[in-house]
Amino acid sequence: MLSLLRSVGSVAAQSTSRTTCNALRTIVPSRGYAARSSGEAIASYDTVIPQFKTYKPITPGIRHLKRPINDHIYRGKPVRLLTAALRKKGGRNSTGRITVRFRGGGHKQRIRLVDFKRMETGPYDVVRVEYDPGRSGHIALTKARDPKVEGGAKWKYILAPEGLRAGDVVESYRSGLPDELLQGLRGEDELEQNEAEGLSSEEIAQRAKDKSTSDSLLVGILRGTIIKLGNCVPLKLIPTGTVVHNVTLDPLGKAILVRSAGTFAQVVHHEPNGRYSHVRLQSGELRKVLSNCVASIGKVSNPLWNERQLGKAGRSRWLGWRPRVRGVAMNACDHPHGGGRGKSKSDKHPVSIWGWGTKGTRTRKPGPRGPKGSNKMVLKERPRGKERKGEGATVQ
């Protein structure tokens, strides 16, 4: 009888434990190695999306390797017709002398022909976002929607802003706005219309007030239509406070400023006469740019590029950078810090191989404090020294 009770108790305990385990399985989702919890479970720390890709250190070269995660990048090859062969010179000029030190070697590359002018109008569909070995930011392959467009204008590489993905639509308004967008802004001559209708002065004033209100509303609608990520827009049509990149300095030239990964500029002011717009660069410099110049909306993609770690010296050689040698390790004939017993620069100020200062010594005076007419467009220089650290007053 006692053995029978024990057997019944063990069976009941096993059934109770199985029921409890099944209930726990329904509440707590199963997870594998380094798996994220499902959407039904309570959010925890393992739901945070990682920004960098690291590797198990099975070799010394990948122990400290850290790369940004860009899963949206196309893994295939570029369009062959939109590339050109890169001929490397190892930092040498036409006479064979090294003018740029510590460059040489590197992996074989092809230059991506990026369109920095964007003169073609009409919508372009973003086919994919690609990696460019020649720059820190990513590039986007676009295709014209107009079936009549042929040749080099059909496919274009543009600098991809942050957040641009395949399937988006970009457009350039550099050659002018489309007629359908300007229909609401165009009208007949007001004076002739008022004289023909024989309106009084009060009615004319009321009409002018209503027209100014409608014009401002139309301008707002126009800006809301064209101010989209990746669009190329004249500066005079960009609202103040907008983040831009690919800024041109010539109304007919290509983009020169703000092209590196993660960089951006900001439109802060439009002059009343409409000739210049004020743009603040990421360095803190404030400069005037012609309002007819253009800029692209958004900031450059791949903002985590400067936080990557190559992990080993070989990857630096793949990029074409040779080892940088210290001056104190050279001979006296090769560098001002070279020669002597031991490693010492003999109480000298740190200088380059050519003798100019390398630790904050200014060799030129750009902007308003420099030579007359050197750079008239700079309204405020970028902060330097104590001002940059927040210890000094603002330079006027």
TORBA-114918 format. One record per atom (N, C-alpha, C, CB): residue in three letters; x, y, z. Coordinates in steps of 0.02 Angstrom, whole numbers, plus 50000, padded with zeros to 5 digits. Glycine has a CB too. Layout:
<atoms>
alaXYZ...
</atoms>
This chain:
<atoms>
met500414993950000met500005000050000met500425006350000met499545000150060leu500975006250039leu501425011950042leu501775013149975leu501935011050097ser501985007649943ser502305008249878ser501825010949826ser502595001449855leu501185009049830leu500695011549783leu500585019049791leu500025007849792leu500565021449853leu500495028649864leu501105032549838leu500405030049939arg501695029549848arg502305032949822arg502305033549746arg502935029149845ser502095028249712ser502075028349639ser501575033549614ser501905021549611val500975033849647val500475038849627val500725045849640val499825037649665gly501075047049695gly501345053749710gly501875055949660gly501645053849780ser502315051049639ser502835052749590ser502525054549523ser503325047049581val502015050849502val501675052349439val501345059249441val501155046949422ala501015060949497ala500705067449504ala501215073049503ala500295067849568ala501795071949535ala502325077149536ala502595078249465ala502885075149583gln502695072649428gln502955073349359gln502465077149315gln503105066549329ser501815075649322ser501315079149281ser501285086549299ser500635075949289thr501355088049365thr501345095049386thr501945098849358thr501335095549462ser502545095749360ser503145099049334ser503105100149259ser503765094849351arg502815095149223arg502745095949151arg502265101649135arg502485089349119thr501715102149173thr501235107649162thr501565114449175thr500615106749207thr501965114749228thr502305121049244thr502805122949190thr502665120449311cys503185118049164cys503675119449111cys503325121749047cys504095113149097asn502765118549030asn502405120648970asn502135127748978asn501825115848956ala501905129349038ala501655136149050ala502215141349044ala501325136649119leu502805139549071leu503375144049065leu503595144948993leu503955141549108arg503565139548954arg503755140048884arg503295144748845arg503755133248851thr502665144848862thr502195149348829thr502315156548849thr501485147448845ile502565157648910ile502685164448933ile503365166948909ile502655164949010val503895163048919val504575165048901val504735161748834val505085162948955pro504855165648781pro505005162548716pro505685159248716pro504975167848661ser505745154048677ser506385150648671ser506855154948631ser506295143748639arg507495154648648arg507995158548612arg508615154248604arg508155165148650gly508955155548549gly509575152048535gly510175156148557gly509625150348462tyr510745154648530tyr511355158248547tyr511335165248518tyr511975154348523ala511385170348559ala511405177448539ala510795179348499ala512025178848499ala510225176348512ala509605178048476ala509245183548513ala509145171848468arg508865187548477arg508485192948506arg507805190348528arg508415198748457ser507525193448578ser506875191448601ser506335193448551ser506725194448670ser505775189848550ser505235191248503ser504855197448524ser504765185348497gly504415199748480gly504045205748493gly503535204948549gly503705208048432glu503325198848564glu502825197748615glu503115198248686glu502495190948606ala503755196948692ala504065197048759ala504215204248779ala504715192848759ile504375205048843ile504545211648869ile505225213748841ile504555211748946ala505285220148820ala505905222548791ala506455222548843ala505815229648763ser507045220448822ser507615220048867ser508225222748831ser507735212848892tyr508805221948863tyr509405224748834tyr509615221248769tyr509975224348883asp509405215048759asp509605211548699asp509205213648638asp509545204148709thr508715218248646thr508355220848588thr508695226848557thr507645222648608val509235229348587val509595235048560val509965232848496val510095237948611ile509855236548443ile510165234848379ile510905236948381ile509795238348319pro511375232448369pro512085234248370pro512255238648311pro512525228048370gln512735243148321gln512955247748269gln513595245548235gln513045254648298phe513995241548269phe514625239348241phe514655231748240phe515225242148282lys515035229248194lys515145222148187lys515835220448214lys515065219848113thr515865215948262thr516495213648290thr516565206248276thr516535215048367tyr517155203548287tyr517325196748269tyr517625193048328tyr517795196648209lys517535186548328lys517865182348379lys518615182348365lys517575175148379pro519025183948414pro519745184848401pro520125178248392pro520065188748458ile519975174848337ile520355168748323ile521025170248292ile519955164148277thr521125176448268thr521775178748243thr521915185648271thr521795178748165pro522545187748277pro522695194448303pro522415199948259pro523445195348311gly522345198748194gly522125204048149gly521395205948156gly522245201948079ile520995201648186ile520285203248194ile520085204248267ile519855197848163arg520595204248311arg520435205248382arg520135212148394arg521055204248425his520415217248364his520175224048374his519805226748312his520755228648391leu519645222448265leu519295224648205leu518575226548222leu519305219148151lys518365232448200lys517685234948213lys517445238748152lys517675239448277arg516875236648126arg516605239648065arg515875241548076arg516675234748005pro515655247048046pro514945248848050pro514515243748013pro514815255948022ile513925242448039ile513465237748008ile513045241547957ile513015234248061asn513105239747894asn512725242747839asn512425237047798asn513175247447795asp511875234347823asp511565228647789asp511225230547723asp511075225447834his511105237047713his510755239147652his511225239947592his510395245547665ile511875238947603ile512355239947548ile512325234147499ile513075240747576tyr512325235847435tyr512325230747382tyr512985227047382tyr512185234047313arg512965220447377arg513565216347384arg513875214347316arg513415210147423gly513575216547262gly513835214947196gly514335220047171gly513275214147147lys514505219547107lys514975224047076lys514635230247050lys515345220447019pro515005235747039pro514695241847013pro514545241346939pro515145247847026val514205246446913val514085246846841val514735248646806val513525252146824arg514955244346761arg515615245146731arg515675251746692arg515755239346685leu515145253746658leu515185259846618leu515225266146660leu514585260246573leu515055265646724leu515095271446769leu515715271346812leu514475271746813thr516225267746791thr516865267446827thr517435268946780thr516955260546860ala518015270346808ala518625271646770ala519205268746808ala518725279346756ala519735266946772ala520325263946804ala520695269246844ala520795260846751leu520925267346904leu521305271746947leu522045270246938leu521095270847021arg522415275146913arg523145274446904arg523495277846963arg523375277646837lys523855273947002lys524165276547063lys524885278747048lys524165271247118lys525105283847084lys525775286747074lys526205286447137lys525715293847050gly525925283847191gly526325283347252gly526535290047281gly526925279247239gly526145295247272gly526315301747299gly526835305547259gly526545301047368arg526985303347198arg527505306647158arg527195311247105arg527945301347124asn527555316547089asn527315321247039asn527555319146970asn527555328347055ser527495323546921ser527675321846852ser528425320846843ser527435327146805thr528835323646887thr529565322746882thr529815316746921thr529915328946905gly529375313246957gly529585307346994gly529775308647066gly530145304246961arg529705314747090arg529875316347159arg529265315347204arg530135323647165ile529375312847265ile528835311847313ile528625318647341ile529045306947369thr528025320647327thr527755326847354thr527255325647409thr527425330947298val526955319747412val526505317747467val526805311447497val525765316547441arg527015311847560arg527365306347591arg526885301047617arg527795308747648phe527165295147629phe526815289547661phe526225287047620phe526575291647730arg526285287147555arg525765284247512arg526085279447463arg525375289847474gly525725274047449gly525975269147402gly525635262447410gly526725268347410gly525675258347359gly525355251747361gly524605252347359gly525575247947424gly524275248247398gly523555248447401gly523235243347355gly523305255347384his522615241747369his522245236947329his522045240047263his521625234447367lys521945235847214lys521725238247149lys521015240847154lys521765232647095gln520885246747126gln520235250047132gln520025252847064gln520245255547185arg519385254347060arg519115257947003arg518725264047029arg518665253346959ile518815269646997ile518495275847018ile517765275646997ile518845282046987arg517315277047044arg516605277747028arg516485284847004arg516155276147090leu516175285646946leu516045292146916leu515405294946947leu515995291746839val515485298647000val514915301447036val514715308147005val515085302447112asp514065309146996asp513805315246967asp513735320447023asp513115314046932phe514195325347024phe514165330747073phe513835337047045phe514855332247098lys513625336946983lys513295342846954lys512535342046953lys513545344046883arg512285336146934arg511575334646934arg511175339846894arg511305334147006met511355340546831met511015345346787met510375342546757met511485347446732glu510305335846755glu509725332846723glu509115333446769glu509865325446707thr508555335446740thr507935336146778thr507525329746774thr507515342046751gly506985329646811gly506545323746810gly506695319046868gly506615320146745pro506205314946885pro506305310246941pro506785304546923pro505635307346963tyr507175302546972tyr507635296846965tyr507475291947021tyr508385299146967asp507415285647004asp507285280347053asp507955277747080asp506875274647022val507995276847145val508595274047176val508565266447169val508655276247251val509025263747131val509045256547119val509365252947178val509415254947054arg509925255447202arg510275252247258arg510785257247286arg510625245647234val511025255647345val511555259547378val512185255147379val511355261547451glu512745257947357glu513355254147348glu513925256947390glu513565254047274tyr514425252847398tyr515055254747431tyr515525257747380tyr515375248647467asp515865263047398asp516355266247354asp517035265947388asp516155273647337pro517515262447359pro518175261947391pro518565268547390pro518595256647357gly518355273247349gly518725279547343gly518475285047389gly518695281947274arg517965283747430arg517705288847475arg517425285547538arg517165293147440ser517315289647589ser517075286947652ser516325286047652ser517275291547708gly515945290147616gly515225289447612gly515015284347560gly514905296147597his514375282647560his514115277947511his513835281747451his513565273547543ile513735278047397ile513455280947336ile512825277147318ile513965280847277ala512385280347280ala511755277447260ala511715277247184ala511155281447290leu511505271647158leu511395270847086leu510675272847070leu511545263547062thr510585277747026thr509915280147009thr509785279046935thr509845287647027lys509145278446918lys508925277446849lys508365282246833lys508695270146838ala508395285446775ala507895290346755ala507225286846740ala508135294346694arg506685289946761arg506035287146747arg505815288346675arg505525290146794asp506035293846646asp505835295546578asp506125290546529asp506065302846560pro505715286846492pro505985281946445pro506355285046386pro505435277546419lys506255291546375lys506585294846319lys507315296546334lys506215301146300val507495296646398val508175298246417val508635292446398val508235299746493glu509175293946364glu509635288746342glu510355290946357glu509545287346266gly510815286346348gly511515287846357gly511725288446430gly511685294246322gly512195292946442gly512455293646509gly511985296846558gly513075297646507ala511435299846534ala510955303046579ala510455298146608ala510585308446543lys510435291946583lys509945287146607lys510145284246675lys509845281546557trp510785282446682trp511035279646744trp511535284546775trp511375272646732lys511475285646840lys511905290446874lys512095287746942lys511555297246881tyr512715289146962tyr512935288247031tyr512895294947066tyr513655285147034ile512565295247124ile512545301247165ile512785299547235ile511835304347166leu512985304647271leu513195303647340leu512575302247382leu513585309747367ala512555296647417ala511955294647453ala511915298147521ala511955286947463pro511365301547535pro511265304347602pro511055298847652pro510745309947601glu511115300347715glu510925295647767glu510175294547767glu511155298247836gly509975288247763gly509265286447761gly508995284947692gly508875291947790leu509385286147639leu509165284647572leu509205277147559leu509575288547519arg508675274147532arg508645267047521arg508395265647450arg508195263547573ala508465259447429ala508225257347363ala507465258147361ala508435249947348gly507235260947306gly506515262247298gly506335269447308gly506135258047345asp506765273447338asp506615280547347asp506685284247280asp507085283747399val506435290247279val506445294447219val506795300947236val505715295747191val507285302847194val507645309147201val507565313147137val508395308047218glu507645319747144glu507545324147087glu508005330147094glu506815326247080ser508215332947038ser508645338847037ser508265344647008ser509295337446997tyr508295350347043tyr507975356447021tyr508495361747004tyr507495359147075arg509085359546984arg509625364346968arg509485368046904arg510285360746963ser509195364746855ser509055368046791ser508405371946792ser509035362846735gly508075372346848gly507445376046853gly506885371646879gly507255379046787leu506365374946902leu505785371346927leu505325369246870leu505405375546978pro504985363746875pro504515361646823pro503935366646816pro504235354646838asp503645366746756asp503095371546743asp502485370146786asp502905371246669glu502355363846801glu501765362346840glu501825364946912glu501645354846841leu502445365646937leu502525368447003leu502475375947004leu503185366347032leu502605379146947leu502605386446943leu501945389246920leu503145388746898gln501465385146903gln500835387646878gln500475391846930gln500385381946856gly500495389846993gly500155393647045gly500515400047063gly500085389447106leu501175400547048leu501545406547065leu501535411747010leu502255404747080arg501335409946950arg501315414546895arg500625417846889arg501495411046830gly500605424046871gly499975427646862gly500055433446815gly499715430046929glu499515436846799glu499535442546754glu499795448646790glu498845443846725asp499935453746751asp500185459946780asp499635463046824asp500415464846724glu499805464646887glu499305467046933glu499055474046914glu499575467247004leu499505478346891leu499295485146875leu498795485146818leu499895489446857glu498945481446766glu498485481246709glu497815478146729glu498785477246652gln497835473046772gln497225469846794gln496805474546837gln497385463346832asn497125478346882asn496765482946924asn496465488646884asn497215485646978glu496835491346835glu496565496746794glu495985494346751glu497115499546749ala496035488146727ala495485485646686ala494855484646727ala495695479046652glu494925482746789glu494345481546831glu494095487946865glu494505476446884gly494505493246866gly494295499446896gly494205499046971gly493675501846865leu494655495847007leu494595495147079leu494825501347115leu494995489047103ser494555502447175ser494765508047216ser495425506347252ser494215509847268ser495705511547286ser496345510547320ser496275505547378ser496615517247347glu495705505847414glu495615501047469glu495555493947443glu494985502847509glu495205493047388glu495135486347360glu495805483847333glu494615486347304ile496195488347304ile496865486447280ile497315484247338ile497185492247240ala497285487947394ala497685486147453ala497475479447481ala497635491547507gln496815478247485gln496575471847510gln496785466147465gln495815472047517arg496765467347399arg496975462047352arg497715460647359arg496815464147279ala498115465947368ala498835464847377ala498985460947441ala499205471647379lys498595462347494lys498695458647557lys498515451347548lys498275461747613asp497955450147514asp497755443247502asp498265439647458asp497065442947470lys498545443247409lys499025440147364lys499675438347401lys499175444747305ser499885442847447ser500495441247485ser500395435147528ser500695447247529thr499795434547558thr499645428647598thr499635422247556thr498985429447634ser499325422747498ser499305416847453ser499995415147426ser498825418047395asp500405420347412asp501075418947387asp501495415447439asp501425425447365ser501445417647502ser501835414347554ser501595407147564ser501775418147620leu500935406047556leu500675399247562leu500925394947504leu499905399347562leu500945397847444leu501195394047386leu501935392447393leu501075397947321val502315397247420val503025395947431val503115390347481val503385402347455gly502715390247534gly502755384747582gly502575378047552gly502295386147640ile502065378047509ile501875371747475ile502435369547428ile501215372647437leu502725374447393leu503265372847347leu503865369947384leu503485379047308arg504045372947440arg504605370347479arg504455363447506arg504785375047536gly503835362347529gly503655355647553gly503675350447498gly502975355847584thr503605352547436thr503615347847380thr504325345947360thr503255350747321ile504775350847360ile505445349547334ile505955348047388ile505685355547294ile505825349947452ile506305348647505ile506215341547530ile506225353747564lys506525336847495lys506505329847513lys507215326947512lys506045325947465leu507295321547547leu507955318547556leu508255316747488leu507915312247600gly508865319247475gly509225317647414gly509105322347356gly509045310847392asn508615326947362asn508475331547307asn509015336947304asn507785334747316cys509155339247244cys509635344647231cys509235351047220cys510105343047170val509305355947265val508875361847265val509315368047270val508365361647324pro509135373547234pro509495379947244pro509435382347317pro509225385347196leu509955385647340leu509965387847410leu509415392847425leu510645390947426lys509205396947376lys508705402047389lys508015398947403lys508655406747330leu507915392647384leu507275389247397leu507295384747458leu507085385247337ile507875384247491ile507945379947550ile507785383947612ile508655376847554pro507315381747655pro507165385447716pro507755385547764pro506555382347752thr507785390647805thr508315391247854thr508255385647906thr508305398147889gly508825383047927gly508835377547974gly508875370747942gly508245377848018thr508835370447875thr508845363947841thr509555361247838thr508555364647770val509645354747849val510295351447846val510415349447773val510325345247893val510995351347746val511155350047676val511865347247671val511095356547634his512025344747611his512705342647594his512805343947520his512815334947611asn513395342347494asn513545343347423asn513415350647403asn513135338647380val513725355347437val513615362347424val514095364747369val513715366547489thr513825368247319thr514235371047265thr514415378247281thr513855370647197leu514975380547254leu515185387547260leu515125391247195leu515895387847285asp514945387847142asp514845390847076asp514155388747051asp515405388647025pro513735393447028pro513065391447004pro513075386246949pro512705397446979leu513625385746912leu513665380746859leu514185375446873leu513835384246793gly514505375546931gly515035370846946gly514775364846985gly515575374246986lys515235360447003lys515055354447039lys515105355647114lys515515348547019ala514835350947152ala514835351447225ala515545350647251ala514375346147257ile515735355047297ile516415355047325ile516405353947400ile516765361747308leu515945357247435leu515945356847508leu515495351247533leu515705363547537val515655348547591val515245343747629val515115337547588val514575347047650arg515635333447579arg515565327247541arg515825321147578arg515935327947476ser516105322047638ser516375316447675ser515835313047716ser516945318647720ala515965306947739ala515465302947775ala515245306347838ala515745296047791gly514585306847848gly514295309547909gly514305317047915gly514645306647965thr514565320647866thr514615327947870thr513965331147847thr515205330547830phe513865337347868phe513275341047848phe513405348447858phe512645338847888ala513005352647825ala513005359847834ala512295362047848ala513305363547772gln512215368347867gln511555370847885gln511455377847856gln511455370947961val510895378847822val510715385347796val510425389447853val510205384747736val510745395147869val510545399047928val510215405647910val511145400247972his510335408347850his510065415047835his510065416147760his510475420547871his509565419947737his509525422347668his509535429947670his508885419747631glu510005433147635glu510055440347635glu509435443447602glu510685442647599pro509225449447624pro508615452447597pro508655453747522pro508475458847632asn509255455547497asn509305456847425asn509285450447383asn509945460547411gly509335444647416gly509285438347381gly509905436147343gly508735438647334arg510475439547353arg511075437647316arg511465432047350arg511525443747307tyr511505432347417tyr511905427447453tyr511475424047506tyr512525430847485ser511685417947522ser511415414147578ser511985412347625ser511035407747554his511845412147690his512355410647739his512295403247758his512275415147802val512855399747755val512885392647769val513395391447824val513065388547705arg513195387747876arg513655386047930arg513915378947918arg513305386547999leu514575378347913leu514895371847903leu514975368247970leu515575372647868gln515145361947966gln515185357848027gln515785359848070gln515235350548009ser516285363148041ser516855365448079ser516695371548120ser517435366948033gly516125374848109gly515945380948142gly516035387048099gly516345381648204glu516325386248041glu516415391947995glu515755394047965glu516915390147940leu515645400547963leu515045403447932leu515255407247871leu514655408147983arg514975405547813arg515195408647751arg514595410247707arg515685404147713lys514705415047662lys514195416947614lys514275412747550lys514245424447597val513705410647524val513685406847462val513155409947418val513545399147475leu513285410447354leu512795413247307leu512145409247311leu513065413147235ser511585412947312ser510935409647319ser510765405347259ser510405414847329asn511085406647201asn510955402447142asn511325395847145asn511155406247080cys511785395047192cys512125388647201cys511635383547230cys512755389447246val511805377347224val511355372047245val511665367847301val511165367547185ala511245363947334ala511465359347385ala510965353547387ala511515362847455ser511185347947413ser510755342047419ser510485341647490ser511135335547401ile509875339247497ile509535338947562ile509775332847601ile508765338847553gly509915333847665gly510125328347708gly510875328647722gly509955321747677lys511105323947763lys511825323447778lys512095317147745lys511955323347854val512745316947736val513075311547700val513005305147740val513815313247687ser512945299547705ser512845293047736ser513475290547770ser512615287947684asn513405284847804asn513945281447840asn514245285847895asn514485279247791pro513835288347942pro514105292847993pro514565289548043pro513535296048030leu514565282948049leu514995279448097leu515675277648067leu514655273148122trp515825280348010trp516445278547976trp517055280548017trp516485281847907asn517045286248051asn517635288548088asn517735284648153asn517575295948104glu517265280448173glu517345276448234glu517555269248219glu516705276548274arg517685267748157arg517895260948140arg518615259748162arg517825259748064gln518805253448169gln519495251548186gln519735246448135gln519535248748259leu520305247748105leu520565243348053leu520805236748081leu521125246748015gly521065236748142gly521255230548174gly521965228348163gly520815225248151lys522265230048106lys522955228048094lys523255232848042lys522995220648069ala523915232748039ala524275237347994ala524165235647921ala525015237348010gly524025229147907gly523945227147838gly523345230447804gly523865219647834arg522815231647841arg522235234947811arg522385242147794arg521635234547858ser522825245247831ser523035252047814ser523445251947749ser523445255047871arg523835246747739arg524215246047676arg523755244747617arg524735240447682trp523205241047630trp522715239847576trp522405246347552trp522165235147601leu522335251147598leu522055257647580leu522555262347548leu521765260847641gly523175260147541gly523685264247508gly524095268547554gly523355268647459trp524075267247620trp524475271147667trp525085267247689trp524045273247728arg525665270147679arg526285267047703arg526435269347774arg526875268947656pro526885265947810pro527025267747879pro527275274847887pro527525262947909arg527045278347936arg527255285247951arg527835285048001arg526655289547978val528405287547982val529015287248022val529085293648064val529635286147976arg529285292748127arg529395298548170arg530035302248151arg529435296248243gly530035308748164gly530625312748147gly531225311048190gly530465319948154val531125309448254val531685307948299val532015301248280val531465307848372ala531675297148241ala531965290748220ala532365291348156ala531415285648211met532385297348126met532755298348063met533455300848077met532375303148018asn533835301348024asn534505304248027asn534455311848026asn534945301747970ala534995315148044ala534995322448047ala534895325547978ala535635325048077cys535095322047926cys535015324747858cys534305323947831cys535505321447811asp533895320147866asp533215318747841asp532675322647877asp533075311447848his532805325047938his532285328447976his532615332948028his531815323248010pro532305338748044pro532595343048096pro532645339848164pro532185349248103his532235334648178his532275331248243his532735325148241his531575328948264gly533035323748186gly533435317648179gly534145318448207gly533475315648108gly534485312748211gly535175312648234gly535225312848310gly535545318448205gly535855312548335gly535985312948406gly535955306148439gly535495317548439arg536145306148503arg536135299948542arg535455299348576arg536705299848594gly535135293848569gly534475292848599gly533925296248558gly534475295448670lys533325296148587lys532745299048553lys532585305848584lys532125294348558ser532815311148553ser532695317848578ser532715322748520ser533205319848632lys532295327848524lys532305333048472lys532685339248496lys531595334948453ser533065338648551ser533525343848576ser533155350248593ser534055345248524asp532605349648629asp532235355448654asp532005360048597asp532655359348703lys531845357148540lys531595361048484lys530835360848483lys531885358448417his530555365848452his529835365748441his529665360448388his529575372748419pro529115356948396pro528945351748347pro528815354848278pro528335347748369val529175352448229val529125355048161val529075349148113val529735359548143ser528885350748052ser528845345648000ser529535344647969ser528335347647947ile529545340547918ile530185339247884ile530435345447847ile530115333447835trp529965350047832trp530165356247797trp530265362047845trp529635358047746gly530145361047911gly530315366147960gly529745370347984gly530815370447932trp529135369347960trp528585373447986trp528245369948044trp528075375047931gly527955373848089gly527675371248152gly527095366448139gly527455376848196thr527055361448183thr526535356348176thr526055356048235thr526855349748165lys526175359848288lys525755359448347lys525405366248359lys526175357548409gly524965368048314gly524565374048324gly524845380448296gly524445374948395thr525445380248267thr525735386248239thr525375388048174thr526485385348226arg525105394048169arg524735396148110arg525225398648057arg524215401548127thr525175396047998thr525605398147943thr525255402847894thr525865392047906arg524615403947904arg524255408647862arg523675411447903arg523985405147796lys523375416747878lys522815419947911lys522235420147862lys523005427147935pro521815415047863pro521245415047817pro520685419547842pro520985407947807gly520195420647799gly519605424347820gly519715431847824gly519365421847885pro519305435347862pro519345442647866pro519995445247895pro518775445347907arg520325441247937arg520955443547967arg521555442247923arg521055440048034gly521465439147866gly522005437647822gly522145443147772gly521865431247785pro522515441647719pro522655446547667pro522015449047635pro523115443647614lys522035455147610lys521445458247581lys521215454347520lys521585465547562gly520575452447520gly520295448747464gly520475441447463gly520515451847401ser520765438747518ser520965431647519ser520355427147519ser521405430147579asn519875428747562asn519265424747564asn518705429347591asn519345418447609lys518395432947546lys517895437847566lys517245434647588lys517765442647509met517145428247572met516515425047586met516455422347657met516405419547538val517015422147694val517005419447762val516775424947809val517705416747782leu516195424047841leu515935428747889leu516205427547959leu515185428547891lys516325421247976lys516595419448041lys517035413348033lys516025418048093glu517645413948059glu518115408348054glu517915402648100glu518835410748070arg518175396848084arg518055391148128arg518445392148192arg518265384648093pro518195389748248pro518545390648312pro519205386848313pro518105388448371arg519705389848343arg520365386748349arg520625387648420arg520865389848298gly521055383148441gly521405383748504gly520935384048564gly521825389848504lys521025389248606lys520625389848667lys519885390748651lys520875395648710glu519735394248597glu519035395348578glu518705388748562glu518985400048518arg519075384248530arg518785377848512arg518655373648574arg519255374048464lys519065374448626lys518975370848689lys518485374148735lys519635370148723gly518225380048716gly517745383548757gly518045387948811gly517295378548790glu518705389448805glu519035393448856glu519065400848838glu519715390948868gly519025402348773gly519105409348751gly518455412348728gly519605409848697ala518485418548710ala517885422048686ala517795420648612ala517935429748698thr517215422048587thr517055420848517thr517415425848473thr516295421148505val517715423448419val518075427848373val517565431448329val518585423948330gln517635437948326gln517165441948285gln517455442948215gln517025448748318
</atoms>
